[in-house]
Amino acid sequence: MDSIAFPIVTEFDSNLPIYLTSAGHWDNQNHTSRPEGFYCYQWLQVISGEGELNLEGHTYPVSTGQAICLYPNIPHSYHAISEPWELNFISFDGNLCSTLLQQAGIHQSGVFSLTDSDAIMAHLTHLLTITSSERSYLSVECSKVLYTLILDLTKYVYTHNDNTQQNVLRLQPVMQYMKQNCYQSITIDQIATYAGISPQYLCSLFKKTLHIRPMEYINRERITRSKELMFLNPAKKIHQIAKESGYEHPSYFCTVFKRLEGMTPEQFKKSHGL
């Protein structure tokens, strides 16, 4: 059944980093033309049928399981080519929208395929349920679900030839290996051998999937280990912490620690009452 809801957006709500402006469902989406675009972001996900998105002089087919993401004020139109064209949709805004969408690889309006459309559809259904309820702090609840939805897009949106979700699963045992061995000397070649791939492909996989180099990831694991050691053994000297965290030279350990944490190890200990 067709439905649409518009949560009340107060001044407080509009200051949230991301907030919902509408949520709805169409049994059969009508032809929509917006020569001047729409005033905020939109996400429209196809449940059944097929349609077309017209955007900047190009036409893109939109099939079941795919979604349309529209940035604000971008001229567009869309219509069904196979009915019923059933959709769930939301519109949203906030100063964090662009940043979060870009982290998911959505840099502009377009049609996007999903590795798990059901996961995103569950969030859309949840938002529609919340907006139809009488719950207090409605906009805050919607903002929480919306934030989770957009973060999940980083896992489920196809943006490269390689499947991002499969890359994450492939890297999990590698990251576990790095965590278990970060306290000792470890090289890119050793990690690549463990993963059964070349060092070059390992670096490419990390950069593409996690946006970080493998050795930088190891540094972050080592610094995390060092902080745990400080809490478990407050009396330990910094040079001991450095060595047990995988750093041969305490001075280099302190340099990396300050770069990643914004303070020296001693300042970190003092800030936590150690």
MIRO-487342 format. One record per residue (C-alpha): residue number from 1; residue in one letter; z, y, x. Coordinates in Angstrom, 1 decimal, padded with zeros to 4 digits. Example, Ala and Ser with C-alpha at 12.3 -4.5 7.8 and 13.67 -1.06 7.14 Angstrom:
2
LUMKOL;i;aa;pz;py;px
LUMKOL;1;A;007.8;-004.5;012.3
LUMKOL;2;S;007.1;-001.1;013.7
//
This chain:
274
LUMKOL;i;aa;pz;py;px
LUMKOL;1;M;000.0;000.0;000.0
LUMKOL;2;D;-000.8;003.5;001.3
LUMKOL;3;S;002.2;005.4;002.5
LUMKOL;4;I;003.0;008.4;004.6
LUMKOL;5;A;006.2;010.1;005.6
LUMKOL;6;F;007.0;013.4;007.3
LUMKOL;7;P;010.4;013.6;008.9
LUMKOL;8;I;012.1;017.0;008.8
LUMKOL;9;V;011.7;018.5;012.3
LUMKOL;10;T;014.5;021.0;013.0
LUMKOL;11;E;014.7;023.4;015.9
LUMKOL;12;F;017.0;020.8;017.6
LUMKOL;13;D;014.4;018.1;017.0
LUMKOL;14;S;011.6;020.2;018.4
LUMKOL;15;N;013.5;020.5;021.6
LUMKOL;16;L;013.6;016.7;022.1
LUMKOL;17;P;011.3;015.5;024.9
LUMKOL;18;I;009.4;013.5;022.3
LUMKOL;19;Y;009.7;013.5;018.5
LUMKOL;20;L;007.9;012.1;015.5
LUMKOL;21;T;006.0;014.4;013.0
LUMKOL;22;S;004.6;011.7;010.7
LUMKOL;23;A;004.2;007.9;010.2
LUMKOL;24;G;002.1;006.1;007.7
LUMKOL;25;H;-000.2;003.2;006.6
LUMKOL;26;W;-003.6;003.3;005.0
LUMKOL;27;D;-005.0;000.2;003.2
LUMKOL;28;N;-008.5;001.7;003.9
LUMKOL;29;Q;-008.8;004.7;006.1
LUMKOL;30;N;-011.0;007.4;004.7
LUMKOL;31;H;-013.6;009.3;006.7
LUMKOL;32;T;-011.7;011.9;008.7
LUMKOL;33;S;-013.4;014.9;010.5
LUMKOL;34;R;-011.5;017.5;012.5
LUMKOL;35;P;-013.9;019.9;014.2
LUMKOL;36;E;-010.9;021.7;015.7
LUMKOL;37;G;-008.8;018.7;016.4
LUMKOL;38;F;-005.3;017.9;015.3
LUMKOL;39;Y;-002.2;020.0;016.2
LUMKOL;40;C;-000.3;017.2;017.9
LUMKOL;41;Y;-000.7;013.7;019.4
LUMKOL;42;Q;-001.8;010.8;017.3
LUMKOL;43;W;-001.8;007.0;017.6
LUMKOL;44;L;-003.8;005.0;015.1
LUMKOL;45;Q;-003.8;001.2;015.3
LUMKOL;46;V;-006.2;-001.0;013.5
LUMKOL;47;I;-004.8;-003.9;011.5
LUMKOL;48;S;-008.1;-005.1;010.0
LUMKOL;49;G;-011.7;-004.1;009.7
LUMKOL;50;E;-013.8;-002.0;012.0
LUMKOL;51;G;-014.5;001.7;012.5
LUMKOL;52;E;-015.9;004.3;014.8
LUMKOL;53;L;-014.4;007.2;016.7
LUMKOL;54;N;-016.7;010.2;017.4
LUMKOL;55;L;-015.4;012.2;020.4
LUMKOL;56;E;-017.1;014.8;022.5
LUMKOL;57;G;-020.6;013.7;021.6
LUMKOL;58;H;-019.9;010.0;022.1
LUMKOL;59;T;-019.3;007.2;019.6
LUMKOL;60;Y;-016.8;004.4;020.3
LUMKOL;61;P;-016.3;001.3;018.1
LUMKOL;62;V;-012.7;000.5;017.1
LUMKOL;63;S;-011.9;-003.1;016.2
LUMKOL;64;T;-008.9;-005.0;014.9
LUMKOL;65;G;-006.0;-004.9;017.4
LUMKOL;66;Q;-007.4;-001.8;019.1
LUMKOL;67;A;-006.0;001.7;018.8
LUMKOL;68;I;-007.1;005.3;018.9
LUMKOL;69;C;-005.0;007.8;020.9
LUMKOL;70;L;-005.8;011.5;020.2
LUMKOL;71;Y;-004.6;014.4;022.3
LUMKOL;72;P;-003.9;017.7;020.5
LUMKOL;73;N;-006.7;020.1;019.6
LUMKOL;74;I;-009.5;017.8;020.7
LUMKOL;75;P;-012.4;017.8;018.1
LUMKOL;76;H;-013.0;014.4;016.7
LUMKOL;77;S;-013.9;012.3;013.6
LUMKOL;78;Y;-013.5;008.7;012.7
LUMKOL;79;H;-014.7;006.4;009.8
LUMKOL;80;A;-014.9;002.8;008.7
LUMKOL;81;I;-017.9;000.7;009.4
LUMKOL;82;S;-016.4;-002.5;008.0
LUMKOL;83;E;-014.0;-002.2;005.0
LUMKOL;84;P;-011.2;-002.4;004.4
LUMKOL;85;W;-010.3;-000.5;007.6
LUMKOL;86;E;-006.5;-000.9;007.5
LUMKOL;87;L;-004.4;001.3;009.9
LUMKOL;88;N;-000.9;002.1;010.8
LUMKOL;89;F;-000.5;005.5;012.4
LUMKOL;90;I;001.9;008.1;013.8
LUMKOL;91;S;001.7;011.7;015.0
LUMKOL;92;F;004.1;013.0;017.5
LUMKOL;93;D;004.8;015.9;019.9
LUMKOL;94;G;007.2;017.1;022.7
LUMKOL;95;N;007.0;018.2;026.3
LUMKOL;96;L;007.2;014.7;027.6
LUMKOL;97;C;004.2;013.2;025.6
LUMKOL;98;S;001.5;013.9;028.1
LUMKOL;99;T;003.6;012.6;031.0
LUMKOL;100;L;004.5;009.4;029.3
LUMKOL;101;L;000.9;008.7;028.1
LUMKOL;102;Q;-000.5;009.4;031.5
LUMKOL;103;Q;001.9;006.9;033.0
LUMKOL;104;A;000.4;004.3;030.6
LUMKOL;105;G;-003.0;005.2;031.9
LUMKOL;106;I;-003.9;007.3;028.8
LUMKOL;107;H;-005.2;010.5;030.3
LUMKOL;108;Q;-007.3;011.7;027.4
LUMKOL;109;S;-008.3;010.9;023.8
LUMKOL;110;G;-010.1;007.6;023.3
LUMKOL;111;V;-010.1;004.0;022.1
LUMKOL;112;F;-007.7;001.5;023.8
LUMKOL;113;S;-007.4;-002.2;023.9
LUMKOL;114;L;-003.9;-003.9;024.0
LUMKOL;115;T;-002.8;-007.1;025.5
LUMKOL;116;D;-000.1;-007.4;022.8
LUMKOL;117;S;-001.0;-005.4;019.8
LUMKOL;118;D;001.8;-007.1;017.8
LUMKOL;119;A;004.5;-005.6;020.0
LUMKOL;120;I;003.2;-002.0;019.4
LUMKOL;121;M;002.6;-002.7;015.7
LUMKOL;122;A;006.3;-003.8;015.4
LUMKOL;123;H;007.3;-000.3;016.7
LUMKOL;124;L;005.0;001.4;014.3
LUMKOL;125;T;006.3;-000.6;011.4
LUMKOL;126;H;009.9;000.2;012.5
LUMKOL;127;L;009.1;003.9;012.5
LUMKOL;128;L;007.6;003.7;009.0
LUMKOL;129;T;010.8;001.8;007.8
LUMKOL;130;I;013.1;004.4;009.3
LUMKOL;131;T;011.2;007.4;007.9
LUMKOL;132;S;011.4;005.8;004.4
LUMKOL;133;S;015.1;005.3;004.6
LUMKOL;134;E;018.1;007.6;003.9
LUMKOL;135;R;019.7;007.2;007.3
LUMKOL;136;S;021.4;010.1;009.0
LUMKOL;137;Y;020.1;011.5;012.3
LUMKOL;138;L;016.6;010.3;011.2
LUMKOL;139;S;014.7;012.3;013.8
LUMKOL;140;V;016.9;011.1;016.6
LUMKOL;141;E;016.4;007.5;015.6
LUMKOL;142;C;012.6;008.0;015.3
LUMKOL;143;S;012.6;009.7;018.7
LUMKOL;144;K;014.3;006.6;020.3
LUMKOL;145;V;011.9;004.2;018.8
LUMKOL;146;L;008.9;006.4;019.6
LUMKOL;147;Y;010.1;006.7;023.3
LUMKOL;148;T;010.3;002.9;023.5
LUMKOL;149;L;006.8;002.5;021.9
LUMKOL;150;I;005.2;004.8;024.4
LUMKOL;151;L;007.0;003.2;027.4
LUMKOL;152;D;005.7;-000.2;026.2
LUMKOL;153;L;002.2;001.1;026.3
LUMKOL;154;T;002.5;001.0;030.1
LUMKOL;155;K;002.7;-002.8;029.8
LUMKOL;156;Y;000.2;-003.4;027.0
LUMKOL;157;V;-002.7;-001.0;027.4
LUMKOL;158;Y;-005.8;-002.1;029.2
LUMKOL;159;T;-006.7;000.7;031.7
LUMKOL;160;H;-008.3;-001.3;034.5
LUMKOL;161;N;-010.4;-004.4;034.9
LUMKOL;162;D;-007.2;-006.2;036.0
LUMKOL;163;N;-004.7;-006.9;033.3
LUMKOL;164;T;-001.6;-004.8;034.0
LUMKOL;165;Q;000.8;-007.2;032.3
LUMKOL;166;Q;-000.6;-010.2;034.2
LUMKOL;167;N;-000.2;-008.2;037.5
LUMKOL;168;V;003.5;-007.4;036.6
LUMKOL;169;L;004.1;-011.1;036.0
LUMKOL;170;R;002.3;-012.0;039.2
LUMKOL;171;L;004.5;-009.6;041.2
LUMKOL;172;Q;007.8;-010.7;039.8
LUMKOL;173;P;008.4;-013.6;042.2
LUMKOL;174;V;007.2;-011.4;045.0
LUMKOL;175;M;009.7;-008.7;044.1
LUMKOL;176;Q;012.4;-011.3;043.8
LUMKOL;177;Y;011.5;-012.6;047.3
LUMKOL;178;M;011.7;-009.0;048.7
LUMKOL;179;K;015.1;-008.5;047.1
LUMKOL;180;Q;016.5;-011.7;048.5
LUMKOL;181;N;015.2;-011.0;052.0
LUMKOL;182;C;015.4;-007.2;052.3
LUMKOL;183;Y;018.5;-007.4;054.5
LUMKOL;184;Q;016.5;-008.9;057.3
LUMKOL;185;S;013.4;-007.9;059.1
LUMKOL;186;I;010.4;-008.5;056.9
LUMKOL;187;T;006.7;-007.6;057.2
LUMKOL;188;I;003.8;-007.1;055.0
LUMKOL;189;D;002.2;-010.2;056.4
LUMKOL;190;Q;005.2;-012.3;055.6
LUMKOL;191;I;005.2;-011.0;052.0
LUMKOL;192;A;001.5;-011.5;051.6
LUMKOL;193;T;001.8;-015.1;052.9
LUMKOL;194;Y;004.5;-015.8;050.4
LUMKOL;195;A;002.4;-014.4;047.6
LUMKOL;196;G;-000.7;-016.3;048.8
LUMKOL;197;I;-002.9;-013.2;049.1
LUMKOL;198;S;-004.1;-010.9;051.8
LUMKOL;199;P;-002.0;-007.9;052.9
LUMKOL;200;Q;-004.7;-005.5;051.7
LUMKOL;201;Y;-004.7;-007.0;048.2
LUMKOL;202;L;-000.9;-007.1;048.1
LUMKOL;203;C;-000.9;-003.3;048.8
LUMKOL;204;S;-003.6;-002.7;046.3
LUMKOL;205;L;-001.7;-004.7;043.6
LUMKOL;206;F;001.5;-002.8;044.2
LUMKOL;207;K;-000.2;000.6;044.1
LUMKOL;208;K;-002.2;-000.3;041.0
LUMKOL;209;T;000.7;-001.9;039.1
LUMKOL;210;L;003.9;-000.2;040.3
LUMKOL;211;H;002.4;003.0;041.9
LUMKOL;212;I;004.3;002.3;045.1
LUMKOL;213;R;003.6;000.7;048.4
LUMKOL;214;P;005.3;-002.7;049.2
LUMKOL;215;M;007.3;-001.3;052.2
LUMKOL;216;E;008.5;001.6;050.1
LUMKOL;217;Y;009.6;-000.9;047.4
LUMKOL;218;I;011.6;-002.8;050.1
LUMKOL;219;N;013.2;000.4;051.2
LUMKOL;220;R;014.4;001.0;047.7
LUMKOL;221;E;015.8;-002.5;047.5
LUMKOL;222;R;017.6;-001.9;050.9
LUMKOL;223;I;019.1;001.4;049.7
LUMKOL;224;T;020.2;-000.3;046.5
LUMKOL;225;R;021.9;-003.0;048.5
LUMKOL;226;S;023.5;-000.4;050.8
LUMKOL;227;K;025.1;001.3;047.7
LUMKOL;228;E;026.4;-002.0;046.5
LUMKOL;229;L;027.9;-002.7;049.9
LUMKOL;230;M;029.6;000.7;049.9
LUMKOL;231;F;031.3;-000.1;046.6
LUMKOL;232;L;032.3;-003.6;047.6
LUMKOL;233;N;033.5;-002.6;051.0
LUMKOL;234;P;034.5;001.1;051.1
LUMKOL;235;A;036.1;000.7;054.6
LUMKOL;236;K;032.9;-000.5;056.2
LUMKOL;237;K;031.3;001.9;058.7
LUMKOL;238;I;027.9;003.3;058.0
LUMKOL;239;H;026.3;001.5;061.0
LUMKOL;240;Q;027.6;-001.8;059.5
LUMKOL;241;I;026.2;-000.9;056.1
LUMKOL;242;A;022.9;-000.1;057.7
LUMKOL;243;K;022.6;-003.4;059.5
LUMKOL;244;E;023.6;-005.5;056.5
LUMKOL;245;S;021.0;-003.6;054.5
LUMKOL;246;G;018.1;-004.4;056.8
LUMKOL;247;Y;018.1;-001.3;059.0
LUMKOL;248;E;018.3;-001.8;062.8
LUMKOL;249;H;019.0;001.9;063.5
LUMKOL;250;P;021.7;003.8;061.5
LUMKOL;251;S;019.9;007.1;062.0
LUMKOL;252;Y;016.8;005.8;060.3
LUMKOL;253;F;018.9;004.3;057.5
LUMKOL;254;C;020.5;007.7;056.9
LUMKOL;255;T;017.0;009.4;056.9
LUMKOL;256;V;015.7;007.0;054.3
LUMKOL;257;F;018.9;007.2;052.2
LUMKOL;258;K;018.8;011.0;052.0
LUMKOL;259;R;015.1;011.0;051.2
LUMKOL;260;L;015.6;008.6;048.2
LUMKOL;261;E;019.0;009.7;047.0
LUMKOL;262;G;019.0;013.4;047.9
LUMKOL;263;M;022.2;013.0;049.9
LUMKOL;264;T;023.6;011.3;053.0
LUMKOL;265;P;025.4;007.9;052.8
LUMKOL;266;E;028.7;009.7;053.6
LUMKOL;267;Q;028.1;012.2;050.8
LUMKOL;268;F;027.3;009.4;048.4
LUMKOL;269;K;030.6;007.7;049.3
LUMKOL;270;K;032.5;010.9;048.8
LUMKOL;271;S;030.8;011.7;045.5
LUMKOL;272;H;032.0;008.3;044.2
LUMKOL;273;G;035.5;008.6;045.5
LUMKOL;274;L;035.0;006.0;048.2
//
